Amino acid sequence: MDFTLEFIRSVVPAVVVFITVYFLLTRYFEHERFKAGAIQMQSTRDKVLPMKLQAYERLSLFLERIRFENLMFRLPQGDLRKANWITTLMIAVQQEYEHNLVQQIYISEPLWNIIDLARNEVFKGLYALSEIYEHSEDGNDEVGKIIEHTNLTIQKALSAIKQEVGIILAT
C-alpha cells in the first residue's frame, strides 16, 4: 500500500504538469498558426489590392473609351459610308471589351454584369444609329436621345465602379 501511495504521489503531479503543459502548448501553437494566417492574409491583400484597383481603373477607362463622343473622336468617319463607320465603331467597342475582359476576375460579378450591360447598351445604340442612317439622313433628334441614353448607362456603370472601390477601400 505504501508503494501505491508513493507512486500516486509521484505520478499525479507529473500528469497534472503534463496536461497543463500540453494545453498551454496547444493554445500557443494554435495562436501562432492563427497569427501566421493573419499575416499571410494581410500580405496577400497588400499584393492583390493594387491589382484590384488597377482593374477598376482599366474598366473606368474602358467605359470612357466606349462613349459615343470618344469613339467618334478616336475613329472619325472620314470618307467611310455611315454604315461602314458604325460597323467600325462596333468593332472598336468589341476590341476594347476583349482587351479588358480579364479584369472581371478582380471585381464583383454584379459589377461585371453592369459593365457588360453598358457595353450592350452601346451596341444597341450603335445598331439604332445604323438603322437611322440607313433609313434617313436627318435623325438628329433620335441620335441625340440614343447618345443621351447610352451616356446615362455608362455613367451608372462608372458610379457602380466608384461605389465598389469605396467599399473596398473602407475595409
N, C-alpha and C positions, 0 to 999 in steps of 0.2 A: 504494500500500500504506500509505503514511503517513496518507493521508486516511482509510482504512478503520480503521486502528488508532486514530486520534484520534476517529473517530466512535464506535467501540465504547467507548472510554474515557469519552466524554461521555454516551452513551445508557445504558449498563449501570447506572451509579449512579442515573440518573433512573428507570429501570424498576424497580430494586430499591426505591427510595424510594416510587414509585407503588404497587407491590404491597404494601409494608409498610403504607402509609397506608390503602390500600383494605381490607386485612384488619382493621386496627385500628378503622377507622370502621364496618366491617360488624359487628364484635363489639360495639362500643359501642352502635350503634343497636339491635342485637338485644337487648342487655341492657336498654336503656331501654324497649323495647317490652314486654319481659317484666315489668319493674318497673311500667310503667303498667298492664299487665293485672292484676298482683297487687293494685295499689292499687284498680283498678276492682272486682275480685272482692271485696276486703275491704269496700269501700263498699257493694256490693250485699248482701253478707252482713249488714252492720250494719243495713241497711234491712229486710231480709227476716226476720231473727231475731225481732224483736219481733212481726211478724205471725204467724210460726210459733208462737211461744209463746202468743199470743192464741188461735190456733186450738186448741191443746191445752187451754187454759183453758176455752174455749167447749164443747169436746167433753166435758170432765170435767163441766161444769155440765149438759150435755145428759144424760149418764148418771145424774147425781144426780137430775135432774128426772123421769126415767122410772122411778125406783124406785117400787114399788107404794105404799110408805108415803107418799112425797112426792106421788105422783099423787092418792092418796086424800085427802090433807090439802088439796091445792090444789083438788080437784074433789069436794067431799063429795057423798054420794048424795042427800041431801035427800029430796024426795018422788018421785024417779025410781024406776021399777022397776029391779031389778038388771040385767036385760038391756040396758035403755037406758043405765044408768050405765056398764056395761062398754063399750058402744059409744062413749060419751062419752070414756072413758079411752083407748080405742084411737085416737080422733080426736086427742086431745091429744098422744099419743105421736107420731103421724104428723106433726102440725103442728110439734112440737119438732124432729123429724128433718128436715123440709123447711127449717126455719129455719136449720139448721146444715149443710145439705148441701154448701154451697160450701167448708166448712172442709177437705174431703178433698184439695183441691189443695195444702195445706200440710203434709200428713202422709204417711207411707209407705202404700203400698197394703195391705200386710199389716195394719197398724194399722186402716185404714179397714174392712177385712173383719172384724176383731174387733169393732169398734164396731157394724157392721151386724149381725153375729151377735147381739150383746147386744140390739139393738132387736128382732130377730126372736124372740129368746127371750122378751122381754117380751110381744110379740104372742101367742106361743104360750101363755104363762101367762095372759094375759087371756082368750084363747079357751077355755082349760081352765077358768078360773073361770066363764065364761058357761055352759059345759056343766054344771058342778057346780051352779050356781044354777038352771039350767033343770030339772034332774032331782031336786034335793033341796035342802032348806033347811039341812040340817045336814051340812056337809062341811068343818068347821073343820080337821080333821087334814090333809085333802088340800090345803086352801087354804094352810095353813102350809108344807107341802112345796113347793108351787108358788112361793110367795113366797121361800122359802129358796133354791130353785134359781135363780130369776131374779136374786136379790141376789148370789149367788155368781158368776153370769155377768157381771153388771155390775162386781163387784169385780175380776174378772180383767181386764176391759177397762180399768178405771181403773189397774190395775197395769201393763198394757201401755203406757198413755199415760205413766205416770211413768218407765218404763224407757226409752222412746224419747226423752223430754225429757232424761233423764240422759245419754244418748248424744250428743244434740245439744249440750248444754252442755259436755260433756267435750272436744269437738273445737274 
